[in-house]
Each structure stands twice: as structure tokens, then as C-alpha cells.
Amino acid sequence: MKNNDCIGCGKDLLEKDTIALNRKLLGRNIDKFYCLECLANYLEVTIDELNEKIEEFKEQGCTLFV
């Protein structure tokens, strides 16, 4: 498993926004990530809510999403 594989389901090559969202919500120093589906399950939210947060953080100028 590579560093950018999902630790929940093993999906590979996670998108940069997904990795950025993991870091924003779970801690900037993490090195293992969830795909959006597994992150939504872990946080007990919907994928749509996570996508909304990604857009919100981008609009706020969060440097993780550049």
C-alpha cells in the first residue's frame, strides 16, 4: 500500500483535494488517508457534505487546497 492509498478500502491514487481534506479534518501531520467514501463513513457525514467543505475551504484560501 502506497502513502496515498485509502487506509479504509485500499483505493489507490487519492486526489489531492481528498488528501488535503484528510489533513484539514484529521491533522496536518497525518500520513495515512481515507478516500471520500471512507472518510464520510468515519466522520458519519455524507460525501456531498465533504465536497461542500472542500469548496468552502478553497474559498477561504486554505493553503492545503492550493
PQR file of N, CA, C, O and H, with PARSE charges and radii, in Angstrom:
ATOM      1  N   MET A   1       0.842  -1.183   0.000 -0.4000 1.5000
ATOM      2  CA  MET A   1       0.000   0.000   0.000 -0.0000 2.0000
ATOM      3  C   MET A   1       0.887   1.247   0.000  0.5500 1.7000
ATOM      4  O   MET A   1       1.789   1.386   0.826 -0.5500 1.4000
ATOM      5  N   LYS A   2       0.607   2.154  -0.953 -0.4000 1.5000
ATOM      6  CA  LYS A   2       1.356   3.405  -1.035 -0.0000 2.0000
ATOM      7  C   LYS A   2       0.784   4.410  -0.041  0.5500 1.7000
ATOM      8  O   LYS A   2      -0.317   4.219   0.477 -0.5500 1.4000
ATOM      9  H   LYS A   2      -0.126   2.041  -1.624  0.4000 1.0000
ATOM     10  N   ASN A   3       1.531   5.480   0.225 -0.4000 1.5000
ATOM     11  CA  ASN A   3       1.090   6.505   1.165 -0.0000 2.0000
ATOM     12  C   ASN A   3      -0.214   7.176   0.769  0.5500 1.7000
ATOM     13  O   ASN A   3      -0.946   7.656   1.634 -0.5500 1.4000
ATOM     14  H   ASN A   3       2.425   5.634  -0.195  0.4000 1.0000
ATOM     15  N   ASN A   4      -0.519   7.219  -0.533 -0.4000 1.5000
ATOM     16  CA  ASN A   4      -1.753   7.874  -0.944 -0.0000 2.0000
ATOM     17  C   ASN A   4      -2.868   6.885  -1.268  0.5500 1.7000
ATOM     18  O   ASN A   4      -3.780   7.212  -2.027 -0.5500 1.4000
ATOM     19  H   ASN A   4       0.076   6.829  -1.235  0.4000 1.0000
ATOM     20  N   ASP A   5      -2.806   5.693  -0.708 -0.4000 1.5000
ATOM     21  CA  ASP A   5      -3.888   4.718  -0.795 -0.0000 2.0000
ATOM     22  C   ASP A   5      -4.808   4.905   0.409  0.5500 1.7000
ATOM     23  O   ASP A   5      -4.358   5.298   1.485 -0.5500 1.4000
ATOM     24  H   ASP A   5      -2.065   5.427  -0.092  0.4000 1.0000
ATOM     25  N   CYS A   6      -6.098   4.621   0.224 -0.4000 1.5000
ATOM     26  CA  CYS A   6      -7.053   4.719   1.321 -0.0000 2.0000
ATOM     27  C   CYS A   6      -6.765   3.647   2.367  0.5500 1.7000
ATOM     28  O   CYS A   6      -6.585   2.473   2.041 -0.5500 1.4000
ATOM     29  H   CYS A   6      -6.464   4.302  -0.650  0.4000 1.0000
ATOM     30  N   ILE A   7      -6.725   4.070   3.626 -0.4000 1.5000
ATOM     31  CA  ILE A   7      -6.475   3.101   4.699 -0.0000 2.0000
ATOM     32  C   ILE A   7      -7.730   2.307   5.048  0.5500 1.7000
ATOM     33  O   ILE A   7      -7.659   1.327   5.789 -0.5500 1.4000
ATOM     34  H   ILE A   7      -6.872   5.023   3.891  0.4000 1.0000
ATOM     35  N   GLY A   8      -8.889   2.730   4.514 -0.4000 1.5000
ATOM     36  CA  GLY A   8     -10.121   2.006   4.777 -0.0000 2.0000
ATOM     37  C   GLY A   8     -10.387   0.904   3.774  0.5500 1.7000
ATOM     38  O   GLY A   8     -10.655  -0.239   4.144 -0.5500 1.4000
ATOM     39  H   GLY A   8      -8.947   3.526   3.912  0.4000 1.0000
ATOM     40  N   CYS A   9     -10.310   1.261   2.482 -0.4000 1.5000
ATOM     41  CA  CYS A   9     -10.692   0.303   1.444 -0.0000 2.0000
ATOM     42  C   CYS A   9      -9.553  -0.044   0.487  0.5500 1.7000
ATOM     43  O   CYS A   9      -9.688  -0.962  -0.322 -0.5500 1.4000
ATOM     44  H   CYS A   9     -10.093   2.189   2.181  0.4000 1.0000
ATOM     45  N   GLY A  10      -8.439   0.671   0.567 -0.4000 1.5000
ATOM     46  CA  GLY A  10      -7.296   0.374  -0.290 -0.0000 2.0000
ATOM     47  C   GLY A  10      -7.306   1.070  -1.635  0.5500 1.7000
ATOM     48  O   GLY A  10      -6.391   0.878  -2.435 -0.5500 1.4000
ATOM     49  H   GLY A  10      -8.329   1.417   1.224  0.4000 1.0000
ATOM     50  N   LYS A  11      -8.348   1.896  -1.906 -0.4000 1.5000
ATOM     51  CA  LYS A  11      -8.396   2.626  -3.171 -0.0000 2.0000
ATOM     52  C   LYS A  11      -7.084   3.378  -3.356  0.5500 1.7000
ATOM     53  O   LYS A  11      -6.571   3.995  -2.422 -0.5500 1.4000
ATOM     54  H   LYS A  11      -9.091   2.053  -1.255  0.4000 1.0000
ATOM     55  N   ASP A  12      -6.547   3.317  -4.577 -0.4000 1.5000
ATOM     56  CA  ASP A  12      -5.235   3.934  -4.787 -0.0000 2.0000
ATOM     57  C   ASP A  12      -5.341   5.289  -5.490  0.5500 1.7000
ATOM     58  O   ASP A  12      -6.372   5.644  -6.063 -0.5500 1.4000
ATOM     59  H   ASP A  12      -6.964   2.816  -5.335  0.4000 1.0000
ATOM     60  N   LEU A  13      -4.254   6.014  -5.422 -0.4000 1.5000
ATOM     61  CA  LEU A  13      -4.095   7.310  -6.077 -0.0000 2.0000
ATOM     62  C   LEU A  13      -5.204   8.295  -5.716  0.5500 1.7000
ATOM     63  O   LEU A  13      -5.935   8.766  -6.587 -0.5500 1.4000
ATOM     64  H   LEU A  13      -3.417   5.726  -4.957  0.4000 1.0000
ATOM     65  N   LEU A  14      -5.320   8.601  -4.430 -0.4000 1.5000
ATOM     66  CA  LEU A  14      -6.317   9.561  -3.968 -0.0000 2.0000
ATOM     67  C   LEU A  14      -6.030  10.936  -4.549  0.5500 1.7000
ATOM     68  O   LEU A  14      -4.872  11.307  -4.744 -0.5500 1.4000
ATOM     69  H   LEU A  14      -4.725   8.219  -3.723  0.4000 1.0000
ATOM     70  N   GLU A  15      -7.085  11.688  -4.823 -0.4000 1.5000
ATOM     71  CA  GLU A  15      -6.944  13.028  -5.373 -0.0000 2.0000
ATOM     72  C   GLU A  15      -6.368  13.973  -4.332  0.5500 1.7000
ATOM     73  O   GLU A  15      -6.506  13.754  -3.129 -0.5500 1.4000
ATOM     74  H   GLU A  15      -8.026  11.387  -4.665  0.4000 1.0000
ATOM     75  N   LYS A  16      -5.714  15.035  -4.818 -0.4000 1.5000
ATOM     76  CA  LYS A  16      -5.054  15.977  -3.901 -0.0000 2.0000
ATOM     77  C   LYS A  16      -6.048  16.657  -2.976  0.5500 1.7000
ATOM     78  O   LYS A  16      -5.723  16.921  -1.818 -0.5500 1.4000
ATOM     79  H   LYS A  16      -5.601  15.212  -5.796  0.4000 1.0000
ATOM     80  N   ASP A  17      -7.268  16.951  -3.462 -0.4000 1.5000
ATOM     81  CA  ASP A  17      -8.265  17.571  -2.589 -0.0000 2.0000
ATOM     82  C   ASP A  17      -8.701  16.626  -1.478  0.5500 1.7000
ATOM     83  O   ASP A  17      -8.978  17.064  -0.362 -0.5500 1.4000
ATOM     84  H   ASP A  17      -7.532  16.737  -4.402  0.4000 1.0000
ATOM     85  N   THR A  18      -8.762  15.337  -1.776 -0.4000 1.5000
ATOM     86  CA  THR A  18      -9.125  14.344  -0.759 -0.0000 2.0000
ATOM     87  C   THR A  18      -8.036  14.269   0.309  0.5500 1.7000
ATOM     88  O   THR A  18      -8.334  14.216   1.502 -0.5500 1.4000
ATOM     89  H   THR A  18      -8.536  14.981  -2.683  0.4000 1.0000
ATOM     90  N   ILE A  19      -6.786  14.265  -0.120 -0.4000 1.5000
ATOM     91  CA  ILE A  19      -5.668  14.246   0.829 -0.0000 2.0000
ATOM     92  C   ILE A  19      -5.674  15.524   1.663  0.5500 1.7000
ATOM     93  O   ILE A  19      -5.458  15.479   2.874 -0.5500 1.4000
ATOM     94  H   ILE A  19      -6.545  14.308  -1.089  0.4000 1.0000
ATOM     95  N   ALA A  20      -5.922  16.665   1.016 -0.4000 1.5000
ATOM     96  CA  ALA A  20      -5.966  17.941   1.732 -0.0000 2.0000
ATOM     97  C   ALA A  20      -7.089  17.947   2.760  0.5500 1.7000
ATOM     98  O   ALA A  20      -6.905  18.439   3.873 -0.5500 1.4000
ATOM     99  H   ALA A  20      -6.098  16.702   0.032  0.4000 1.0000
ATOM    100  N   LEU A  21      -8.253  17.406   2.401 -0.4000 1.5000
ATOM    101  CA  LEU A  21      -9.379  17.362   3.330 -0.0000 2.0000
ATOM    102  C   LEU A  21      -9.058  16.475   4.530  0.5500 1.7000
ATOM    103  O   LEU A  21      -9.384  16.824   5.665 -0.5500 1.4000
ATOM    104  H   LEU A  21      -8.403  17.007   1.496  0.4000 1.0000
ATOM    105  N   ASN A  22      -8.422  15.335   4.284 -0.4000 1.5000
ATOM    106  CA  ASN A  22      -7.988  14.469   5.384 -0.0000 2.0000
ATOM    107  C   ASN A  22      -7.098  15.257   6.346  0.5500 1.7000
ATOM    108  O   ASN A  22      -7.287  15.205   7.561 -0.5500 1.4000
ATOM    109  H   ASN A  22      -8.157  15.052   3.363  0.4000 1.0000
ATOM    110  N   ARG A  23      -6.136  15.981   5.798 -0.4000 1.5000
ATOM    111  CA  ARG A  23      -5.206  16.750   6.637 -0.0000 2.0000
ATOM    112  C   ARG A  23      -5.922  17.868   7.377  0.5500 1.7000
ATOM    113  O   ARG A  23      -5.626  18.127   8.544 -0.5500 1.4000
ATOM    114  H   ARG A  23      -5.982  16.024   4.811  0.4000 1.0000
ATOM    115  N   LYS A  24      -6.858  18.531   6.717 -0.4000 1.5000
ATOM    116  CA  LYS A  24      -7.602  19.620   7.352 -0.0000 2.0000
ATOM    117  C   LYS A  24      -8.450  19.106   8.516  0.5500 1.7000
ATOM    118  O   LYS A  24      -8.507  19.732   9.574 -0.5500 1.4000
ATOM    119  H   LYS A  24      -7.099  18.320   5.769  0.4000 1.0000
ATOM    120  N   LEU A  25      -9.107  17.967   8.313 -0.4000 1.5000
ATOM    121  CA  LEU A  25     -10.037  17.467   9.321 -0.0000 2.0000
ATOM    122  C   LEU A  25      -9.407  16.550  10.364  0.5500 1.7000
ATOM    123  O   LEU A  25      -9.887  16.477  11.495 -0.5500 1.4000
ATOM    124  H   LEU A  25      -9.061  17.458   7.453  0.4000 1.0000
ATOM    125  N   LEU A  26      -8.339  15.852   9.995 -0.4000 1.5000
ATOM    126  CA  LEU A  26      -7.763  14.852  10.903 -0.0000 2.0000
ATOM    127  C   LEU A  26      -6.393  15.227  11.436  0.5500 1.7000
ATOM    128  O   LEU A  26      -5.881  14.563  12.337 -0.5500 1.4000
ATOM    129  H   LEU A  26      -7.949  15.911   9.076  0.4000 1.0000
ATOM    130  N   GLY A  27      -5.785  16.283  10.895 -0.4000 1.5000
ATOM    131  CA  GLY A  27      -4.474  16.721  11.383 -0.0000 2.0000
ATOM    132  C   GLY A  27      -3.482  16.865  10.245  0.5500 1.7000
ATOM    133  O   GLY A  27      -3.350  15.973   9.407 -0.5500 1.4000
ATOM    134  H   GLY A  27      -6.201  16.822  10.163  0.4000 1.0000
ATOM    135  N   ARG A  28      -2.793  17.979  10.219 -0.4000 1.5000
ATOM    136  CA  ARG A  28      -1.873  18.279   9.117 -0.0000 2.0000
ATOM    137  C   ARG A  28      -0.725  17.294   8.997  0.5500 1.7000
ATOM    138  O   ARG A  28      -0.166  17.140   7.911 -0.5500 1.4000
ATOM    139  H   ARG A  28      -2.900  18.704  10.900  0.4000 1.0000
ATOM    140  N   ASN A  29      -0.363  16.636  10.062 -0.4000 1.5000
ATOM    141  CA  ASN A  29       0.809  15.769  10.045 -0.0000 2.0000
ATOM    142  C   ASN A  29       0.502  14.302   9.764  0.5500 1.7000
ATOM    143  O   ASN A  29       1.395  13.459   9.850 -0.5500 1.4000
ATOM    144  H   ASN A  29      -0.818  16.761  10.944  0.4000 1.0000
ATOM    145  N   ILE A  30      -0.739  13.988   9.430 -0.4000 1.5000
ATOM    146  CA  ILE A  30      -1.061  12.587   9.154 -0.0000 2.0000
ATOM    147  C   ILE A  30      -0.400  12.126   7.860  0.5500 1.7000
ATOM    148  O   ILE A  30      -0.146  12.929   6.962 -0.5500 1.4000
ATOM    149  H   ILE A  30      -1.465  14.673   9.360  0.4000 1.0000
ATOM    150  N   ASP A  31      -0.128  10.842   7.773 -0.4000 1.5000
ATOM    151  CA  ASP A  31       0.496  10.308   6.562 -0.0000 2.0000
ATOM    152  C   ASP A  31      -0.278   9.123   5.985  0.5500 1.7000
ATOM    153  O   ASP A  31       0.189   8.461   5.058 -0.5500 1.4000
ATOM    154  H   ASP A  31      -0.334  10.190   8.502  0.4000 1.0000
ATOM    155  N   LYS A  32      -1.454   8.864   6.533 -0.4000 1.5000
ATOM    156  CA  LYS A  32      -2.349   7.835   6.010 -0.0000 2.0000
ATOM    157  C   LYS A  32      -3.706   8.490   5.826  0.5500 1.7000
ATOM    158  O   LYS A  32      -4.156   9.267   6.668 -0.5500 1.4000
ATOM    159  H   LYS A  32      -1.834   9.402   7.286  0.4000 1.0000
ATOM    160  N   PHE A  33      -4.360   8.160   4.699 -0.4000 1.5000
ATOM    161  CA  PHE A  33      -5.546   8.896   4.302 -0.0000 2.0000
ATOM    162  C   PHE A  33      -6.712   7.983   3.978  0.5500 1.7000
ATOM    163  O   PHE A  33      -6.529   6.809   3.655 -0.5500 1.4000
ATOM    164  H   PHE A  33      -3.995   7.529   4.015  0.4000 1.0000
ATOM    165  N   TYR A  34      -7.939   8.548   4.071 -0.4000 1.5000
ATOM    166  CA  TYR A  34      -9.165   7.885   3.663 -0.0000 2.0000
ATOM    167  C   TYR A  34      -9.615   8.447   2.318  0.5500 1.7000
ATOM    168  O   TYR A  34      -9.387   9.623   2.032 -0.5500 1.4000
ATOM    169  H   TYR A  34      -8.087   9.501   4.334  0.4000 1.0000
ATOM    170  N   CYS A  35     -10.254   7.615   1.489 -0.4000 1.5000
ATOM    171  CA  CYS A  35     -10.938   8.136   0.306 -0.0000 2.0000
ATOM    172  C   CYS A  35     -12.181   8.879   0.815  0.5500 1.7000
ATOM    173  O   CYS A  35     -12.515   8.790   1.996 -0.5500 1.4000
ATOM    174  H   CYS A  35     -10.439   6.661   1.722  0.4000 1.0000
ATOM    175  N   LEU A  36     -12.863   9.609  -0.071 -0.4000 1.5000
ATOM    176  CA  LEU A  36     -14.026  10.383   0.381 -0.0000 2.0000
ATOM    177  C   LEU A  36     -15.104   9.504   0.995  0.5500 1.7000
ATOM    178  O   LEU A  36     -15.712   9.879   1.998 -0.5500 1.4000
ATOM    179  H   LEU A  36     -12.592   9.681  -1.031  0.4000 1.0000
ATOM    180  N   GLU A  37     -15.348   8.335   0.403 -0.4000 1.5000
ATOM    181  CA  GLU A  37     -16.387   7.457   0.934 -0.0000 2.0000
ATOM    182  C   GLU A  37     -16.045   6.963   2.337  0.5500 1.7000
ATOM    183  O   GLU A  37     -16.889   6.989   3.233 -0.5500 1.4000
ATOM    184  H   GLU A  37     -14.854   8.030  -0.412  0.4000 1.0000
ATOM    185  N   CYS A  38     -14.818   6.519   2.523 -0.4000 1.5000
ATOM    186  CA  CYS A  38     -14.403   6.023   3.845 -0.0000 2.0000
ATOM    187  C   CYS A  38     -14.322   7.160   4.860  0.5500 1.7000
ATOM    188  O   CYS A  38     -14.654   6.968   6.029 -0.5500 1.4000
ATOM    189  H   CYS A  38     -14.133   6.498   1.795  0.4000 1.0000
ATOM    190  N   LEU A  39     -13.881   8.344   4.424 -0.4000 1.5000
ATOM    191  CA  LEU A  39     -13.828   9.499   5.325 -0.0000 2.0000
ATOM    192  C   LEU A  39     -15.232   9.893   5.757  0.5500 1.7000
ATOM    193  O   LEU A  39     -15.458  10.211   6.924 -0.5500 1.4000
ATOM    194  H   LEU A  39     -13.611   8.500   3.474  0.4000 1.0000
ATOM    195  N   ALA A  40     -16.176   9.874   4.823 -0.4000 1.5000
ATOM    196  CA  ALA A  40     -17.566  10.183   5.160 -0.0000 2.0000
ATOM    197  C   ALA A  40     -18.104   9.180   6.184  0.5500 1.7000
ATOM    198  O   ALA A  40     -18.765   9.569   7.147 -0.5500 1.4000
ATOM    199  H   ALA A  40     -15.993   9.616   3.874  0.4000 1.0000
ATOM    200  N   ASN A  41     -17.824   7.903   5.980 -0.4000 1.5000
ATOM    201  CA  ASN A  41     -18.253   6.884   6.942 -0.0000 2.0000
ATOM    202  C   ASN A  41     -17.595   7.093   8.298  0.5500 1.7000
ATOM    203  O   ASN A  41     -18.253   6.992   9.333 -0.5500 1.4000
ATOM    204  H   ASN A  41     -17.287   7.587   5.199  0.4000 1.0000
ATOM    205  N   TYR A  42     -16.297   7.386   8.294 -0.4000 1.5000
ATOM    206  CA  TYR A  42     -15.548   7.593   9.542 -0.0000 2.0000
ATOM    207  C   TYR A  42     -16.104   8.783  10.323  0.5500 1.7000
ATOM    208  O   TYR A  42     -16.236   8.719  11.545 -0.5500 1.4000
ATOM    209  H   TYR A  42     -15.762   7.469   7.453  0.4000 1.0000
ATOM    210  N   LEU A  43     -16.431   9.870   9.615 -0.4000 1.5000
ATOM    211  CA  LEU A  43     -16.915  11.086  10.263 -0.0000 2.0000
ATOM    212  C   LEU A  43     -18.439  11.125  10.408  0.5500 1.7000
ATOM    213  O   LEU A  43     -18.992  12.054  10.995 -0.5500 1.4000
ATOM    214  H   LEU A  43     -16.324   9.922   8.622  0.4000 1.0000
ATOM    215  N   GLU A  44     -19.111  10.098   9.862 -0.4000 1.5000
ATOM    216  CA  GLU A  44     -20.575   9.994   9.916 -0.0000 2.0000
ATOM    217  C   GLU A  44     -21.248  11.202   9.269  0.5500 1.7000
ATOM    218  O   GLU A  44     -22.160  11.803   9.838 -0.5500 1.4000
ATOM    219  H   GLU A  44     -18.662   9.342   9.385  0.4000 1.0000
ATOM    220  N   VAL A  45     -20.777  11.545   8.062 -0.4000 1.5000
ATOM    221  CA  VAL A  45     -21.367  12.601   7.242 -0.0000 2.0000
ATOM    222  C   VAL A  45     -21.541  12.046   5.826  0.5500 1.7000
ATOM    223  O   VAL A  45     -21.177  10.903   5.551 -0.5500 1.4000
ATOM    224  H   VAL A  45     -20.036  11.057   7.601  0.4000 1.0000
ATOM    225  N   THR A  46     -22.098  12.862   4.937 -0.4000 1.5000
ATOM    226  CA  THR A  46     -22.265  12.422   3.560 -0.0000 2.0000
ATOM    227  C   THR A  46     -21.085  12.888   2.702  0.5500 1.7000
ATOM    228  O   THR A  46     -20.351  13.806   3.069 -0.5500 1.4000
ATOM    229  H   THR A  46     -22.393  13.791   5.161  0.4000 1.0000
ATOM    230  N   ILE A  47     -20.926  12.236   1.561 -0.4000 1.5000
ATOM    231  CA  ILE A  47     -19.888  12.650   0.616 -0.0000 2.0000
ATOM    232  C   ILE A  47     -20.187  14.059   0.115  0.5500 1.7000
ATOM    233  O   ILE A  47     -19.267  14.852  -0.083 -0.5500 1.4000
ATOM    234  H   ILE A  47     -21.522  11.490   1.263  0.4000 1.0000
ATOM    235  N   ASP A  48     -21.460  14.377  -0.090 -0.4000 1.5000
ATOM    236  CA  ASP A  48     -21.829  15.728  -0.519 -0.0000 2.0000
ATOM    237  C   ASP A  48     -21.396  16.779   0.498  0.5500 1.7000
ATOM    238  O   ASP A  48     -20.926  17.854   0.125 -0.5500 1.4000
ATOM    239  H   ASP A  48     -22.207  13.733   0.071  0.4000 1.0000
ATOM    240  N   GLU A  49     -21.552  16.469   1.775 -0.4000 1.5000
ATOM    241  CA  GLU A  49     -21.114  17.403   2.814 -0.0000 2.0000
ATOM    242  C   GLU A  49     -19.599  17.601   2.766  0.5500 1.7000
ATOM    243  O   GLU A  49     -19.109  18.713   2.962 -0.5500 1.4000
ATOM    244  H   GLU A  49     -21.934  15.596   2.079  0.4000 1.0000
ATOM    245  N   LEU A  50     -18.866  16.529   2.506 -0.4000 1.5000
ATOM    246  CA  LEU A  50     -17.414  16.655   2.396 -0.0000 2.0000
ATOM    247  C   LEU A  50     -17.026  17.483   1.176  0.5500 1.7000
ATOM    248  O   LEU A  50     -16.106  18.298   1.247 -0.5500 1.4000
ATOM    249  H   LEU A  50     -19.264  15.625   2.347  0.4000 1.0000
ATOM    250  N   ASN A  51     -17.714  17.281   0.064 -0.4000 1.5000
ATOM    251  CA  ASN A  51     -17.438  18.076  -1.129 -0.0000 2.0000
ATOM    252  C   ASN A  51     -17.738  19.555  -0.891  0.5500 1.7000
ATOM    253  O   ASN A  51     -17.018  20.427  -1.377 -0.5500 1.4000
ATOM    254  H   ASN A  51     -18.461  16.619   0.006  0.4000 1.0000
ATOM    255  N   GLU A  52     -18.797  19.831  -0.146 -0.4000 1.5000
ATOM    256  CA  GLU A  52     -19.112  21.215   0.215 -0.0000 2.0000
ATOM    257  C   GLU A  52     -18.001  21.816   1.072  0.5500 1.7000
ATOM    258  O   GLU A  52     -17.635  22.978   0.891 -0.5500 1.4000
ATOM    259  H   GLU A  52     -19.383  19.123   0.249  0.4000 1.0000
ATOM    260  N   LYS A  53     -17.469  21.035   1.998 -0.4000 1.5000
ATOM    261  CA  LYS A  53     -16.372  21.516   2.857 -0.0000 2.0000
ATOM    262  C   LYS A  53     -15.128  21.803   2.025  0.5500 1.7000
ATOM    263  O   LYS A  53     -14.430  22.786   2.274 -0.5500 1.4000
ATOM    264  H   LYS A  53     -17.766  20.092   2.145  0.4000 1.0000
ATOM    265  N   ILE A  54     -14.845  20.955   1.041 -0.4000 1.5000
ATOM    266  CA  ILE A  54     -13.687  21.194   0.175 -0.0000 2.0000
ATOM    267  C   ILE A  54     -13.841  22.552  -0.498  0.5500 1.7000
ATOM    268  O   ILE A  54     -12.901  23.347  -0.500 -0.5500 1.4000
ATOM    269  H   ILE A  54     -15.412  20.156   0.839  0.4000 1.0000
ATOM    270  N   GLU A  55     -15.008  22.830  -1.066 -0.4000 1.5000
ATOM    271  CA  GLU A  55     -15.237  24.110  -1.742 -0.0000 2.0000
ATOM    272  C   GLU A  55     -15.160  25.268  -0.757  0.5500 1.7000
ATOM    273  O   GLU A  55     -14.615  26.325  -1.076 -0.5500 1.4000
ATOM    274  H   GLU A  55     -15.771  22.184  -1.065  0.4000 1.0000
ATOM    275  N   GLU A  56     -15.701  25.069   0.430 -0.4000 1.5000
ATOM    276  CA  GLU A  56     -15.661  26.098   1.470 -0.0000 2.0000
ATOM    277  C   GLU A  56     -14.216  26.418   1.860  0.5500 1.7000
ATOM    278  O   GLU A  56     -13.847  27.588   1.962 -0.5500 1.4000
ATOM    279  H   GLU A  56     -16.143  24.211   0.689  0.4000 1.0000
ATOM    280  N   PHE A  57     -13.410  25.402   2.073 -0.4000 1.5000
ATOM    281  CA  PHE A  57     -12.014  25.621   2.452 -0.0000 2.0000
ATOM    282  C   PHE A  57     -11.238  26.289   1.323  0.5500 1.7000
ATOM    283  O   PHE A  57     -10.369  27.123   1.577 -0.5500 1.4000
ATOM    284  H   PHE A  57     -13.710  24.452   1.990  0.4000 1.0000
ATOM    285  N   LYS A  58     -11.544  25.930   0.083 -0.4000 1.5000
ATOM    286  CA  LYS A  58     -10.890  26.577  -1.063 -0.0000 2.0000
ATOM    287  C   LYS A  58     -11.238  28.051  -1.107  0.5500 1.7000
ATOM    288  O   LYS A  58     -10.364  28.892  -1.320 -0.5500 1.4000
ATOM    289  H   LYS A  58     -12.249  25.253  -0.123  0.4000 1.0000
ATOM    290  N   GLU A  59     -12.522  28.375  -0.905 -0.4000 1.5000
ATOM    291  CA  GLU A  59     -12.972  29.764  -0.916 -0.0000 2.0000
ATOM    292  C   GLU A  59     -12.335  30.568   0.206  0.5500 1.7000
ATOM    293  O   GLU A  59     -12.086  31.763   0.051 -0.5500 1.4000
ATOM    294  H   GLU A  59     -13.232  27.692  -0.732  0.4000 1.0000
ATOM    295  N   GLN A  60     -12.072  29.921   1.331 -0.4000 1.5000
ATOM    296  CA  GLN A  60     -11.426  30.583   2.460 -0.0000 2.0000
ATOM    297  C   GLN A  60      -9.938  30.783   2.217  0.5500 1.7000
ATOM    298  O   GLN A  60      -9.275  31.509   2.959 -0.5500 1.4000
ATOM    299  H   GLN A  60     -12.274  28.950   1.457  0.4000 1.0000
ATOM    300  N   GLY A  61      -9.412  30.143   1.179 -0.4000 1.5000
ATOM    301  CA  GLY A  61      -7.998  30.293   0.858 -0.0000 2.0000
ATOM    302  C   GLY A  61      -7.085  29.369   1.638  0.5500 1.7000
ATOM    303  O   GLY A  61      -5.896  29.654   1.787 -0.5500 1.4000
ATOM    304  H   GLY A  61      -9.950  29.554   0.576  0.4000 1.0000
ATOM    305  N   CYS A  62      -7.619  28.269   2.138 -0.4000 1.5000
ATOM    306  CA  CYS A  62      -6.800  27.309   2.887 -0.0000 2.0000
ATOM    307  C   CYS A  62      -5.650  26.813   1.992  0.5500 1.7000
ATOM    308  O   CYS A  62      -5.877  26.335   0.880 -0.5500 1.4000
ATOM    309  H   CYS A  62      -8.584  28.037   2.018  0.4000 1.0000
ATOM    310  N   THR A  63      -4.452  26.934   2.484 -0.4000 1.5000
ATOM    311  CA  THR A  63      -3.264  26.581   1.705 -0.0000 2.0000
ATOM    312  C   THR A  63      -3.146  25.092   1.424  0.5500 1.7000
ATOM    313  O   THR A  63      -2.385  24.707   0.536 -0.5500 1.4000
ATOM    314  H   THR A  63      -4.267  27.323   3.387  0.4000 1.0000
ATOM    315  N   LEU A  64      -3.857  24.249   2.135 -0.4000 1.5000
ATOM    316  CA  LEU A  64      -3.826  22.820   1.870 -0.0000 2.0000
ATOM    317  C   LEU A  64      -4.470  22.489   0.527  0.5500 1.7000
ATOM    318  O   LEU A  64      -4.181  21.450  -0.067 -0.5500 1.4000
ATOM    319  H   LEU A  64      -4.474  24.562   2.857  0.4000 1.0000
ATOM    320  N   PHE A  65      -5.340  23.372   0.053 -0.4000 1.5000
ATOM    321  CA  PHE A  65      -6.092  23.108  -1.175 -0.0000 2.0000
ATOM    322  C   PHE A  65      -5.567  23.859  -2.387  0.5500 1.7000
ATOM    323  O   PHE A  65      -6.276  24.005  -3.383 -0.5500 1.4000
ATOM    324  H   PHE A  65      -5.575  24.216   0.536  0.4000 1.0000
ATOM    325  N   VAL A  66      -4.351  24.328  -2.312 -0.4000 1.5000
ATOM    326  CA  VAL A  66      -3.752  25.048  -3.447 -0.0000 2.0000
ATOM    327  C   VAL A  66      -3.095  24.099  -4.402  0.5500 1.7000
ATOM    328  O   VAL A  66      -2.540  24.527  -5.413 -0.5500 1.4000
ATOM    329  H   VAL A  66      -3.775  24.210  -1.503  0.4000 1.0000
TER
END
